[in-house]
């Protein structure tokens, strides 16, 4: 009984490896999986104004000092 499970495990591993190798070469019969090209590393940008710390700091300053002469 143990030999049967070992044979099944080896068969499954070989089948998996062959399938992966064929997919990587693009001969798997299905559409080839295309990966997106990596974007050059850039610093993360704020998504919205409330994510921008400078914007929030400026709003807080304006709220605390509404008659600040810097306001135009």
PDB file of N, CA, C and O in Angstrom:
ATOM      1  N   UNK A   1       0.818  -1.189   0.000  1.00  0.00           N
ATOM      2  CA  UNK A   1       0.000   0.000   0.000  1.00  0.00           C
ATOM      3  C   UNK A   1       0.864   1.256   0.000  1.00  0.00           C
ATOM      4  O   UNK A   1       0.545   2.210  -0.710  1.00  0.00           O
ATOM      5  N   UNK A   2       1.936   1.286   0.767  1.00  0.00           N
ATOM      6  CA  UNK A   2       2.828   2.433   0.822  1.00  0.00           C
ATOM      7  C   UNK A   2       3.507   2.653  -0.527  1.00  0.00           C
ATOM      8  O   UNK A   2       3.708   3.792  -0.948  1.00  0.00           O
ATOM      9  N   UNK A   3       3.864   1.545  -1.212  1.00  0.00           N
ATOM     10  CA  UNK A   3       4.488   1.667  -2.531  1.00  0.00           C
ATOM     11  C   UNK A   3       3.546   2.355  -3.516  1.00  0.00           C
ATOM     12  O   UNK A   3       3.985   3.149  -4.349  1.00  0.00           O
ATOM     13  N   UNK A   4       2.263   2.054  -3.422  1.00  0.00           N
ATOM     14  CA  UNK A   4       1.270   2.669  -4.305  1.00  0.00           C
ATOM     15  C   UNK A   4       1.259   4.191  -4.121  1.00  0.00           C
ATOM     16  O   UNK A   4       1.260   4.929  -5.106  1.00  0.00           O
ATOM     17  N   UNK A   5       1.249   4.661  -2.881  1.00  0.00           N
ATOM     18  CA  UNK A   5       1.244   6.099  -2.611  1.00  0.00           C
ATOM     19  C   UNK A   5       2.536   6.761  -3.064  1.00  0.00           C
ATOM     20  O   UNK A   5       2.512   7.900  -3.531  1.00  0.00           O
ATOM     21  N   UNK A   6       3.661   6.072  -2.935  1.00  0.00           N
ATOM     22  CA  UNK A   6       4.934   6.620  -3.394  1.00  0.00           C
ATOM     23  C   UNK A   6       4.922   6.767  -4.911  1.00  0.00           C
ATOM     24  O   UNK A   6       5.371   7.782  -5.443  1.00  0.00           O
ATOM     25  N   UNK A   7       4.406   5.748  -5.611  1.00  0.00           N
ATOM     26  CA  UNK A   7       4.317   5.814  -7.073  1.00  0.00           C
ATOM     27  C   UNK A   7       3.402   6.963  -7.493  1.00  0.00           C
ATOM     28  O   UNK A   7       3.728   7.700  -8.424  1.00  0.00           O
ATOM     29  N   UNK A   8       2.278   7.122  -6.831  1.00  0.00           N
ATOM     30  CA  UNK A   8       1.350   8.211  -7.151  1.00  0.00           C
ATOM     31  C   UNK A   8       2.017   9.567  -6.899  1.00  0.00           C
ATOM     32  O   UNK A   8       1.868  10.478  -7.713  1.00  0.00           O
ATOM     33  N   UNK A   9       2.744   9.719  -5.795  1.00  0.00           N
ATOM     34  CA  UNK A   9       3.414  10.981  -5.469  1.00  0.00           C
ATOM     35  C   UNK A   9       4.483  11.304  -6.504  1.00  0.00           C
ATOM     36  O   UNK A   9       4.597  12.452  -6.934  1.00  0.00           O
ATOM     37  N   UNK A  10       5.266  10.312  -6.909  1.00  0.00           N
ATOM     38  CA  UNK A  10       6.304  10.534  -7.919  1.00  0.00           C
ATOM     39  C   UNK A  10       5.661  10.896  -9.257  1.00  0.00           C
ATOM     40  O   UNK A  10       6.134  11.802  -9.944  1.00  0.00           O
ATOM     41  N   UNK A  11       4.604  10.208  -9.626  1.00  0.00           N
ATOM     42  CA  UNK A  11       3.908  10.508 -10.879  1.00  0.00           C
ATOM     43  C   UNK A  11       3.353  11.935 -10.862  1.00  0.00           C
ATOM     44  O   UNK A  11       3.461  12.654 -11.856  1.00  0.00           O
ATOM     45  N   UNK A  12       2.765  12.343  -9.748  1.00  0.00           N
ATOM     46  CA  UNK A  12       2.215  13.694  -9.640  1.00  0.00           C
ATOM     47  C   UNK A  12       3.326  14.744  -9.730  1.00  0.00           C
ATOM     48  O   UNK A  12       3.150  15.772 -10.384  1.00  0.00           O
ATOM     49  N   UNK A  13       4.453  14.498  -9.087  1.00  0.00           N
ATOM     50  CA  UNK A  13       5.561  15.453  -9.124  1.00  0.00           C
ATOM     51  C   UNK A  13       6.119  15.579 -10.542  1.00  0.00           C
ATOM     52  O   UNK A  13       6.389  16.689 -10.999  1.00  0.00           O
ATOM     53  N   UNK A  14       6.295  14.465 -11.238  1.00  0.00           N
ATOM     54  CA  UNK A  14       6.822  14.489 -12.597  1.00  0.00           C
ATOM     55  C   UNK A  14       5.836  15.207 -13.526  1.00  0.00           C
ATOM     56  O   UNK A  14       6.244  16.014 -14.362  1.00  0.00           O
ATOM     57  N   UNK A  15       4.556  14.918 -13.380  1.00  0.00           N
ATOM     58  CA  UNK A  15       3.541  15.568 -14.204  1.00  0.00           C
ATOM     59  C   UNK A  15       3.540  17.075 -13.966  1.00  0.00           C
ATOM     60  O   UNK A  15       3.449  17.856 -14.913  1.00  0.00           O
ATOM     61  N   UNK A  16       3.641  17.479 -12.715  1.00  0.00           N
ATOM     62  CA  UNK A  16       3.670  18.902 -12.379  1.00  0.00           C
ATOM     63  C   UNK A  16       4.891  19.578 -13.004  1.00  0.00           C
ATOM     64  O   UNK A  16       4.765  20.643 -13.608  1.00  0.00           O
ATOM     65  N   UNK A  17       6.053  18.977 -12.864  1.00  0.00           N
ATOM     66  CA  UNK A  17       7.278  19.581 -13.395  1.00  0.00           C
ATOM     67  C   UNK A  17       7.236  19.685 -14.920  1.00  0.00           C
ATOM     68  O   UNK A  17       7.649  20.701 -15.479  1.00  0.00           O
ATOM     69  N   UNK A  18       6.742  18.648 -15.595  1.00  0.00           N
ATOM     70  CA  UNK A  18       6.658  18.681 -17.054  1.00  0.00           C
ATOM     71  C   UNK A  18       5.674  19.764 -17.498  1.00  0.00           C
ATOM     72  O   UNK A  18       5.943  20.495 -18.451  1.00  0.00           O
ATOM     73  N   UNK A  19       4.547  19.865 -16.814  1.00  0.00           N
ATOM     74  CA  UNK A  19       3.554  20.886 -17.154  1.00  0.00           C
ATOM     75  C   UNK A  19       4.123  22.282 -16.977  1.00  0.00           C
ATOM     76  O   UNK A  19       3.931  23.146 -17.833  1.00  0.00           O
ATOM     77  N   UNK A  20       4.823  22.508 -15.873  1.00  0.00           N
ATOM     78  CA  UNK A  20       5.432  23.825 -15.637  1.00  0.00           C
ATOM     79  C   UNK A  20       6.463  24.155 -16.709  1.00  0.00           C
ATOM     80  O   UNK A  20       6.524  25.290 -17.181  1.00  0.00           O
ATOM     81  N   UNK A  21       7.262  23.187 -17.091  1.00  0.00           N
ATOM     82  CA  UNK A  21       8.293  23.414 -18.097  1.00  0.00           C
ATOM     83  C   UNK A  21       7.651  23.761 -19.446  1.00  0.00           C
ATOM     84  O   UNK A  21       8.129  24.653 -20.147  1.00  0.00           O
ATOM     85  N   UNK A  22       6.585  23.067 -19.807  1.00  0.00           N
ATOM     86  CA  UNK A  22       5.903  23.357 -21.068  1.00  0.00           C
ATOM     87  C   UNK A  22       5.241  24.729 -21.040  1.00  0.00           C
ATOM     88  O   UNK A  22       5.254  25.430 -22.052  1.00  0.00           O
ATOM     89  N   UNK A  23       4.665  25.128 -19.917  1.00  0.00           N
ATOM     90  CA  UNK A  23       4.037  26.442 -19.824  1.00  0.00           C
ATOM     91  C   UNK A  23       5.068  27.547 -19.939  1.00  0.00           C
ATOM     92  O   UNK A  23       4.802  28.566 -20.577  1.00  0.00           O
ATOM     93  N   UNK A  24       6.222  27.378 -19.347  1.00  0.00           N
ATOM     94  CA  UNK A  24       7.266  28.395 -19.414  1.00  0.00           C
ATOM     95  C   UNK A  24       7.786  28.554 -20.836  1.00  0.00           C
ATOM     96  O   UNK A  24       8.159  29.659 -21.232  1.00  0.00           O
ATOM     97  N   UNK A  25       7.819  27.491 -21.598  1.00  0.00           N
ATOM     98  CA  UNK A  25       8.277  27.559 -22.987  1.00  0.00           C
ATOM     99  C   UNK A  25       7.176  28.040 -23.912  1.00  0.00           C
ATOM    100  O   UNK A  25       7.445  28.337 -25.076  1.00  0.00           O
ATOM    101  N   UNK A  26       5.948  28.124 -23.430  1.00  0.00           N
ATOM    102  CA  UNK A  26       4.846  28.600 -24.246  1.00  0.00           C
ATOM    103  C   UNK A  26       4.231  27.526 -25.109  1.00  0.00           C
ATOM    104  O   UNK A  26       3.523  27.847 -26.063  1.00  0.00           O
ATOM    105  N   UNK A  27       4.471  26.265 -24.815  1.00  0.00           N
ATOM    106  CA  UNK A  27       3.932  25.170 -25.615  1.00  0.00           C
ATOM    107  C   UNK A  27       2.867  24.396 -24.847  1.00  0.00           C
ATOM    108  O   UNK A  27       2.623  23.224 -25.131  1.00  0.00           O
ATOM    109  N   UNK A  28       2.238  25.041 -23.886  1.00  0.00           N
ATOM    110  CA  UNK A  28       1.260  24.357 -23.059  1.00  0.00           C
ATOM    111  C   UNK A  28      -0.092  24.197 -23.711  1.00  0.00           C
ATOM    112  O   UNK A  28      -0.983  23.581 -23.126  1.00  0.00           O
ATOM    113  N   UNK A  29      -0.274  24.732 -24.906  1.00  0.00           N
ATOM    114  CA  UNK A  29      -1.548  24.597 -25.577  1.00  0.00           C
ATOM    115  C   UNK A  29      -2.504  25.729 -25.258  1.00  0.00           C
ATOM    116  O   UNK A  29      -3.439  25.977 -26.019  1.00  0.00           O
ATOM    117  N   UNK A  30      -2.294  26.415 -24.161  1.00  0.00           N
ATOM    118  CA  UNK A  30      -3.149  27.537 -23.780  1.00  0.00           C
ATOM    119  C   UNK A  30      -2.424  28.841 -24.055  1.00  0.00           C
ATOM    120  O   UNK A  30      -1.293  28.846 -24.541  1.00  0.00           O
ATOM    121  N   UNK A  31      -3.074  29.930 -23.746  1.00  0.00           N
ATOM    122  CA  UNK A  31      -2.413  31.217 -23.956  1.00  0.00           C
ATOM    123  C   UNK A  31      -1.231  31.391 -23.008  1.00  0.00           C
ATOM    124  O   UNK A  31      -1.285  31.006 -21.840  1.00  0.00           O
ATOM    125  N   UNK A  32      -0.183  31.972 -23.532  1.00  0.00           N
ATOM    126  CA  UNK A  32       1.004  32.186 -22.711  1.00  0.00           C
ATOM    127  C   UNK A  32       0.723  33.293 -21.700  1.00  0.00           C
ATOM    128  O   UNK A  32       0.079  34.292 -22.021  1.00  0.00           O
ATOM    129  N   UNK A  33       1.200  33.109 -20.508  1.00  0.00           N
ATOM    130  CA  UNK A  33       1.009  34.099 -19.458  1.00  0.00           C
ATOM    131  C   UNK A  33       2.056  35.185 -19.643  1.00  0.00           C
ATOM    132  O   UNK A  33       3.257  34.916 -19.647  1.00  0.00           O
ATOM    133  N   UNK A  34       1.585  36.409 -19.796  1.00  0.00           N
ATOM    134  CA  UNK A  34       2.519  37.526 -19.960  1.00  0.00           C
ATOM    135  C   UNK A  34       2.577  38.297 -18.658  1.00  0.00           C
ATOM    136  O   UNK A  34       1.551  38.641 -18.070  1.00  0.00           O
ATOM    137  N   UNK A  35       3.769  38.557 -18.230  1.00  0.00           N
ATOM    138  CA  UNK A  35       3.952  39.320 -17.005  1.00  0.00           C
ATOM    139  C   UNK A  35       4.149  40.776 -17.348  1.00  0.00           C
ATOM    140  O   UNK A  35       4.757  41.109 -18.366  1.00  0.00           O
ATOM    141  N   UNK A  36       3.634  41.647 -16.496  1.00  0.00           N
ATOM    142  CA  UNK A  36       3.825  43.074 -16.707  1.00  0.00           C
ATOM    143  C   UNK A  36       5.279  43.437 -16.478  1.00  0.00           C
ATOM    144  O   UNK A  36       5.913  42.914 -15.562  1.00  0.00           O
ATOM    145  N   UNK A  37       5.809  44.319 -17.294  1.00  0.00           N
ATOM    146  CA  UNK A  37       7.191  44.749 -17.050  1.00  0.00           C
ATOM    147  C   UNK A  37       7.262  45.551 -15.757  1.00  0.00           C
ATOM    148  O   UNK A  37       6.338  46.288 -15.413  1.00  0.00           O
ATOM    149  N   UNK A  38       8.359  45.394 -15.060  1.00  0.00           N
ATOM    150  CA  UNK A  38       8.554  46.111 -13.810  1.00  0.00           C
ATOM    151  C   UNK A  38       8.731  47.592 -14.090  1.00  0.00           C
ATOM    152  O   UNK A  38       9.489  47.973 -14.982  1.00  0.00           O
ATOM    153  N   UNK A  39       8.043  48.419 -13.339  1.00  0.00           N
ATOM    154  CA  UNK A  39       8.215  49.856 -13.456  1.00  0.00           C
ATOM    155  C   UNK A  39       9.473  50.251 -12.699  1.00  0.00           C
ATOM    156  O   UNK A  39       9.798  49.646 -11.677  1.00  0.00           O
ATOM    157  N   UNK A  40      10.182  51.261 -13.190  1.00  0.00           N
ATOM    158  CA  UNK A  40      11.352  51.707 -12.453  1.00  0.00           C
ATOM    159  C   UNK A  40      10.937  52.161 -11.063  1.00  0.00           C
ATOM    160  O   UNK A  40       9.856  52.715 -10.868  1.00  0.00           O
ATOM    161  N   UNK A  41      11.808  51.917 -10.113  1.00  0.00           N
ATOM    162  CA  UNK A  41      11.428  52.249  -8.742  1.00  0.00           C
ATOM    163  C   UNK A  41      11.326  53.759  -8.584  1.00  0.00           C
ATOM    164  O   UNK A  41      12.274  54.505  -8.833  1.00  0.00           O
ATOM    165  N   UNK A  42      10.166  54.169  -8.170  1.00  0.00           N
ATOM    166  CA  UNK A  42       9.886  55.575  -7.939  1.00  0.00           C
ATOM    167  C   UNK A  42       9.332  55.704  -6.531  1.00  0.00           C
ATOM    168  O   UNK A  42       8.730  54.769  -6.002  1.00  0.00           O
ATOM    169  N   UNK A  43       9.537  56.860  -5.930  1.00  0.00           N
ATOM    170  CA  UNK A  43       8.950  57.019  -4.606  1.00  0.00           C
ATOM    171  C   UNK A  43       7.430  56.986  -4.701  1.00  0.00           C
ATOM    172  O   UNK A  43       6.866  57.489  -5.673  1.00  0.00           O
ATOM    173  N   UNK A  44       6.768  56.413  -3.726  1.00  0.00           N
ATOM    174  CA  UNK A  44       5.306  56.343  -3.789  1.00  0.00           C
ATOM    175  C   UNK A  44       4.698  57.737  -3.760  1.00  0.00           C
ATOM    176  O   UNK A  44       5.137  58.613  -3.014  1.00  0.00           O
ATOM    177  N   UNK A  45       3.682  57.919  -4.586  1.00  0.00           N
ATOM    178  CA  UNK A  45       3.013  59.215  -4.668  1.00  0.00           C
ATOM    179  C   UNK A  45       1.762  59.184  -3.811  1.00  0.00           C
ATOM    180  O   UNK A  45       1.147  58.131  -3.645  1.00  0.00           O
ATOM    181  N   UNK A  46       1.378  60.341  -3.260  1.00  0.00           N
ATOM    182  CA  UNK A  46       0.109  60.390  -2.528  1.00  0.00           C
ATOM    183  C   UNK A  46      -1.051  60.120  -3.485  1.00  0.00           C
ATOM    184  O   UNK A  46      -1.043  60.572  -4.630  1.00  0.00           O
ATOM    185  N   UNK A  47      -2.031  59.388  -3.008  1.00  0.00           N
ATOM    186  CA  UNK A  47      -3.174  59.042  -3.844  1.00  0.00           C
ATOM    187  C   UNK A  47      -4.204  60.165  -3.818  1.00  0.00           C
ATOM    188  O   UNK A  47      -4.829  60.456  -4.837  1.00  0.00           O
ATOM    189  N   UNK A  48      -4.381  60.785  -2.685  1.00  0.00           N
ATOM    190  CA  UNK A  48      -5.358  61.859  -2.541  1.00  0.00           C
ATOM    191  C   UNK A  48      -4.743  62.949  -1.673  1.00  0.00           C
ATOM    192  O   UNK A  48      -3.745  62.708  -0.994  1.00  0.00           O
ATOM    193  N   UNK A  49      -5.326  64.146  -1.685  1.00  0.00           N
ATOM    194  CA  UNK A  49      -4.748  65.224  -0.879  1.00  0.00           C
ATOM    195  C   UNK A  49      -4.647  64.881   0.600  1.00  0.00           C
ATOM    196  O   UNK A  49      -3.727  65.336   1.280  1.00  0.00           O
ATOM    197  N   UNK A  50      -5.577  64.087   1.101  1.00  0.00           N
ATOM    198  CA  UNK A  50      -5.509  63.779   2.527  1.00  0.00           C
ATOM    199  C   UNK A  50      -4.406  62.768   2.857  1.00  0.00           C
ATOM    200  O   UNK A  50      -4.201  62.449   4.028  1.00  0.00           O
ATOM    201  N   UNK A  51      -3.706  62.268   1.861  1.00  0.00           N
ATOM    202  CA  UNK A  51      -2.553  61.402   2.094  1.00  0.00           C
ATOM    203  C   UNK A  51      -1.253  62.191   2.098  1.00  0.00           C
ATOM    204  O   UNK A  51      -0.207  61.663   2.477  1.00  0.00           O
ATOM    205  N   UNK A  52      -1.307  63.440   1.682  1.00  0.00           N
ATOM    206  CA  UNK A  52      -0.109  64.264   1.568  1.00  0.00           C
ATOM    207  C   UNK A  52       0.120  64.994   2.889  1.00  0.00           C
ATOM    208  O   UNK A  52      -0.680  65.840   3.287  1.00  0.00           O
ATOM    209  N   UNK A  53       1.217  64.658   3.562  1.00  0.00           N
ATOM    210  CA  UNK A  53       1.487  65.229   4.884  1.00  0.00           C
ATOM    211  C   UNK A  53       1.698  66.738   4.817  1.00  0.00           C
ATOM    212  O   UNK A  53       1.291  67.445   5.740  1.00  0.00           O
ATOM    213  N   UNK A  54       2.312  67.251   3.772  1.00  0.00           N
ATOM    214  CA  UNK A  54       2.513  68.695   3.651  1.00  0.00           C
ATOM    215  C   UNK A  54       1.168  69.415   3.512  1.00  0.00           C
ATOM    216  O   UNK A  54       0.963  70.475   4.104  1.00  0.00           O
ATOM    217  N   UNK A  55       0.270  68.846   2.740  1.00  0.00           N
ATOM    218  CA  UNK A  55      -1.055  69.420   2.558  1.00  0.00           C
ATOM    219  C   UNK A  55      -1.803  69.472   3.886  1.00  0.00           C
ATOM    220  O   UNK A  55      -2.409  70.489   4.225  1.00  0.00           O
ATOM    221  N   UNK A  56      -1.759  68.365   4.641  1.00  0.00           N
ATOM    222  CA  UNK A  56      -2.444  68.316   5.923  1.00  0.00           C
ATOM    223  C   UNK A  56      -1.841  69.300   6.920  1.00  0.00           C
ATOM    224  O   UNK A  56      -2.560  69.946   7.682  1.00  0.00           O
ATOM    225  N   UNK A  57      -0.524  69.405   6.906  1.00  0.00           N
ATOM    226  CA  UNK A  57       0.153  70.334   7.807  1.00  0.00           C
ATOM    227  C   UNK A  57      -0.260  71.772   7.489  1.00  0.00           C
ATOM    228  O   UNK A  57      -0.500  72.564   8.400  1.00  0.00           O
ATOM    229  N   UNK A  58      -0.342  72.108   6.208  1.00  0.00           N
ATOM    230  CA  UNK A  58      -0.731  73.444   5.803  1.00  0.00           C
ATOM    231  C   UNK A  58      -2.188  73.729   6.191  1.00  0.00           C
ATOM    232  O   UNK A  58      -2.502  74.830   6.644  1.00  0.00           O
ATOM    233  N   UNK A  59      -3.072  72.750   6.019  1.00  0.00           N
ATOM    234  CA  UNK A  59      -4.465  72.934   6.426  1.00  0.00           C
ATOM    235  C   UNK A  59      -4.567  73.170   7.929  1.00  0.00           C
ATOM    236  O   UNK A  59      -5.319  74.033   8.382  1.00  0.00           O
ATOM    237  N   UNK A  60      -3.804  72.396   8.693  1.00  0.00           N
ATOM    238  CA  UNK A  60      -3.831  72.559  10.142  1.00  0.00           C
ATOM    239  C   UNK A  60      -3.328  73.940  10.532  1.00  0.00           C
ATOM    240  O   UNK A  60      -3.894  74.577  11.421  1.00  0.00           O
ATOM    241  N   UNK A  61      -2.276  74.409   9.879  1.00  0.00           N
ATOM    242  CA  UNK A  61      -1.731  75.743  10.176  1.00  0.00           C
ATOM    243  C   UNK A  61      -2.764  76.812   9.834  1.00  0.00           C
ATOM    244  O   UNK A  61      -2.939  77.760  10.599  1.00  0.00           O
ATOM    245  N   UNK A  62      -3.440  76.680   8.718  1.00  0.00           N
ATOM    246  CA  UNK A  62      -4.449  77.660   8.323  1.00  0.00           C
ATOM    247  C   UNK A  62      -5.639  77.650   9.277  1.00  0.00           C
ATOM    248  O   UNK A  62      -6.227  78.697   9.549  1.00  0.00           O
ATOM    249  N   UNK A  63      -5.990  76.486   9.779  1.00  0.00           N
ATOM    250  CA  UNK A  63      -7.116  76.395  10.703  1.00  0.00           C
ATOM    251  C   UNK A  63      -6.776  77.039  12.049  1.00  0.00           C
ATOM    252  O   UNK A  63      -7.618  77.698  12.659  1.00  0.00           O
ATOM    253  N   UNK A  64      -5.555  76.845  12.497  1.00  0.00           N
ATOM    254  CA  UNK A  64      -5.149  77.421  13.786  1.00  0.00           C
ATOM    255  C   UNK A  64      -4.951  78.927  13.702  1.00  0.00           C
ATOM    256  O   UNK A  64      -5.237  79.639  14.665  1.00  0.00           O
ATOM    257  N   UNK A  65      -4.473  79.418  12.581  1.00  0.00           N
ATOM    258  CA  UNK A  65      -4.180  80.847  12.399  1.00  0.00           C
ATOM    259  C   UNK A  65      -4.910  81.353  11.153  1.00  0.00           C
ATOM    260  O   UNK A  65      -4.288  81.528  10.105  1.00  0.00           O
ATOM    261  N   UNK A  66      -6.201  81.586  11.252  1.00  0.00           N
ATOM    262  CA  UNK A  66      -6.964  81.972  10.047  1.00  0.00           C
ATOM    263  C   UNK A  66      -6.596  83.349   9.497  1.00  0.00           C
ATOM    264  O   UNK A  66      -6.861  83.617   8.325  1.00  0.00           O
ATOM    265  N   UNK A  67      -6.000  84.225  10.293  1.00  0.00           N
ATOM    266  CA  UNK A  67      -5.636  85.562   9.793  1.00  0.00           C
ATOM    267  C   UNK A  67      -4.151  85.661   9.512  1.00  0.00           C
ATOM    268  O   UNK A  67      -3.564  86.737   9.622  1.00  0.00           O
ATOM    269  N   UNK A  68      -3.545  84.549   9.150  1.00  0.00           N
ATOM    270  CA  UNK A  68      -2.112  84.515   8.841  1.00  0.00           C
ATOM    271  C   UNK A  68      -1.838  85.383   7.611  1.00  0.00           C
ATOM    272  O   UNK A  68      -2.542  85.253   6.609  1.00  0.00           O
ATOM    273  N   UNK A  69      -0.837  86.263   7.659  1.00  0.00           N
ATOM    274  CA  UNK A  69      -0.559  87.143   6.505  1.00  0.00           C
ATOM    275  C   UNK A  69      -0.071  86.390   5.261  1.00  0.00           C
ATOM    276  O   UNK A  69      -0.068  86.959   4.169  1.00  0.00           O
ATOM    277  N   UNK A  70       0.342  85.122   5.401  1.00  0.00           N
ATOM    278  CA  UNK A  70       0.815  84.354   4.242  1.00  0.00           C
ATOM    279  C   UNK A  70      -0.337  83.982   3.315  1.00  0.00           C
ATOM    280  O   UNK A  70      -0.119  83.668   2.145  1.00  0.00           O
ATOM    281  N   UNK A  71      -1.561  84.017   3.835  1.00  0.00           N
ATOM    282  CA  UNK A  71      -2.701  83.647   2.992  1.00  0.00           C
ATOM    283  C   UNK A  71      -2.982  84.729   1.976  1.00  0.00           C
ATOM    284  O   UNK A  71      -2.942  85.918   2.291  1.00  0.00           O
ATOM    285  N   UNK A  72      -3.265  84.314   0.766  1.00  0.00           N
ATOM    286  CA  UNK A  72      -3.559  85.283  -0.289  1.00  0.00           C
ATOM    287  C   UNK A  72      -4.954  85.079  -0.798  1.00  0.00           C
ATOM    288  O   UNK A  72      -5.396  85.799  -1.693  1.00  0.00           O
TER     289      UNK A  72
END
